[in-house]
């Protein structure tokens, strides 16, 4: 007998990764593979690399270059392109409310092609979509205009034929191919990924890739180079230079090993184009839209059925149901949102901010975490001399003087630190170069020695016939200079450099390094036998004078800007590729509570849940690569935060794209500008703070409209339900409902120009669909109480209780309903007492006043008969005033209770 084992219930498979997660994984995998390939090239001898790319030190022939260009394609990376104008126009109309209105207009047209409601709805739909399309189209054009014209050629060594001698020619960068031999000099952009074949004193700015502000020294290399120990990060390899970086000093020759999408830069860029992830704004609008549509789908059939069964006229009930559907639909929402965003974009453009995507303005207001790089945002993006210290760590003018003489008299290309010393002295006028010294010789800088020296003649005083004294002044890396020193200067005395003193001065330098400073040593030697020429051998037996310490200084207004952002409820986190010590020092200087600095590689070992907890409590991330930056942003978003990211480098592009609002600057690399939603024409956190206020104002005015319209429309429909159940005729004609809705909506067009209470702007604001639903069902029925009161007044006081007098009933309710809706604008727009503690802007006052006057005029106008109105008796208006005053009083009381109960209003 066969035993049957019980079947284990099938487990549901976990949900697969989202499109966004797949995109992030693709970027991570592609960047990792490209990095591994480049690291392998770095580890192999240069001769082998030349063989692998099928070239020689003489370069390719022109024919070979043409064939490779056809095979590999242009040396360009993927760029995000704006869609065609007609696709942008179609997308502007892709909105659930517009879809509802188009459907309702089509039904009304099918019922009666001459129905004026069809024209009303068509105009609303047309204006709303066109306004949104034009603003986004214009913003896209403005962003494209920011692209800067950069050098587009590079020096490539090519031959006319296989037996010809190589010549150097300028070739457009997009025509560089694998195997090309490129010559580099100071100021050149790196056109592709290159394996260095020969190099001398080569310094490369890698800030766009790594975020490090100071140039990186590459190894002096010869053709017989055997490669270096393999590294996991190609940016750190000292025999590779990568696309997107630039030469700051020295010369080099390199062979192209990757172009276009195959480069390290291209591996990131290619994964960043395509559909963008849903932002906080997109998600919020969608949730609110479908909340309101669900209410409509429930209420409209109920109204239709009640009117059909109680009145018996199903055609009239159908038209009335459509009018109720229009009344429940906030049809002006796309227009109000677009007008709000467009007005915000114009206001921000006056403050040197270009908005590429309108939704980013609201996201900027909702932002509660700002991740930013360090260089140029918190710092001035320039190197300055911070300290000039003696061997005990005290400020010493003699050290500054010797450093200045070394920098002033050198004839080679001055680096940033040399210029910083000269600028410091020129500004302070602390050292005067006069006839005391004259130039004798120079021992230039090279990256092997990591130092340079000048030899100066100390000129004799007037009348002194003694031979001029020669002095060697050496400046360079601390360990290199210290190894050559036998003495030091201690309080003006020349003292032998013992092991104890050597440990002491080394600790002084290390203490400054730990404070995020780049430290150079300054030493001198007085020559016993002056001569005309000097060599590296003369850099010996030096006397240590002291140290020069350099820093990229914090911006003067950075601390104030950070305080302003904190006051607005925004937490600033620094996510940089730079050194952790430098990042910690700068952050401390501007008032950021640094805490424990987390390095980018440390995040790779963490799961998503662990990283989410770490990101929440960490303020400074350093040495973070592009993938790590983007993952930190996503971890913060997973923790419920609306995240902004400010960056300008290639290494920032992925994070810019994943953030709810990506912010870059006009001087950023192309891919960073394309990935950003907002572009600053000035890299300044103060400008951002102003943008945050504008974003919150925009969001506040949008929420005002939604809550005003949703609550008043819900109240009206609730009143219609009650009236339809007990009154033998329609409580209001379908055309009356449409006109009332149109007049009310037109009065709302001024909402984008309203002001917000100061208290509202103090903290981040976000979409809350549940809160809107709660608001609607709480505040809406308050208006129904007074609608029903007006029903009873019209029925009993004015005897409008039969089909013969239904026009009087409908006219009375029309005016009361429109005026109460208009008053709710002022009641809802503020937490305070309207007109007394908080007044609306003059455009809102004017538009609501016009709506009131229009409502009072219509029953007495020539249009009255065609719309079904009749003139109301004068005795009606005291009752109207009483009902409206009672309505405002009760609404204010309910508002006070609601704020205390839910701690929320708008």
Secondary structure, 3 states (H helix, E strand, C coil): CCCCCCCCCCCCCCCCCCHHHHHHHHHHHHHHHHHHHHHHHHHCCHHHHHHHCCCCCCCEEHHHHHHHHHHHCCCCCCCCCCCCHHHHHHHHCCCHHHHHHHHHHHHHHHHCCCCHHHHHHHHHHHHHHHHHHHHHHHHHHHHHCCCCCCCCEEEEEEECCCCCCCEEEEEEHHHCCCCCEEEEECCCECCCEEEEEEEEEEEEECHHHHCCCCCEECCCECCCCCCCCCCCCHHHCCCEECCCCEEEEEEEEEEEEECHHHCHHHHHHCCCCCCCCCCHHHHHHHHHHHHHHHHHHHHHHHHHHHHHHHHCCHHHHHHHHHHHHHHHCCCCHHHHHHHHHHHHHHHHHCCCEEECCCHHHHHHHHCCEEEECCCCCCEEEEEEEEEEECCCCCECHHHHHHHHHHHHHCCCCCCHHHHHHHHHHHHHCCCCCCCCEEEEEEEEEECCCCEEEEEEEECCCCCCCCCCEEEEEEEEEHHHHHCCEEEEEECCEEEECCHHHHHHHHHHHHHHHHCCCEEEEEEEEECCCCCCCCCHHHCCCEEEEEEEEEEEEECCCHHHHHHHHHHCCCEEEEECCCCHHHHHHHHHHCCCCCCCCEEHHHHHCCCHHHHHHHHHHCCEEECCCHHHHHHHHHHHHHCCCCEEEECCCHHHHHHHHHCCEEEEECCCCHHHHHHCCEEECCCCHHHHHHHHHHHHHHHHHHHHHHHHHHHHHHHHHHHHHHHHHHCCCCCCCHHHHHHHHHHHHHHHHHHHHCCCCHHHHHCCCCCCHHHHHHHHHHHHHHHHHHHHHHHHHHHHHCCCCCHHHHHHHHHHHHHHHHHHHHHHHHHHCCCCCECCCECCCHHHHHHHHHHHHHHHHHCCCCCHHHHCCCCCCCHHHHHHHHHHHHHHHHHHHHHHHHHHHHCCCC
